[in-house]
Amino acid sequence: EETQVRSLRYLQKEDLRIRILNQARIYLGWSSCRVADHVQILQCYRCLSFGHIAKDCRAAA
């Protein structure tokens, strides 16, 4: 069986997002799909620290 990954990164209505997350699965046609919240984490590619990006990095060069 082949595993496929799809992403939906934006739901405009917060109540719909919460309802879908609480179900843990949604059904699209004949397919059952797991759902998870998307958390975007900033990481600097200059110093590899989290919470900022390279253009805002204060680490010594």
Buried (B, 14 or more C-beta within 10 A) or exposed (E): EEEEEEEEEEEEEEEEBEEBEEEEEEEEEEEEEEBEEEEEEEEBEBBEEEEBEEEEBEEEE
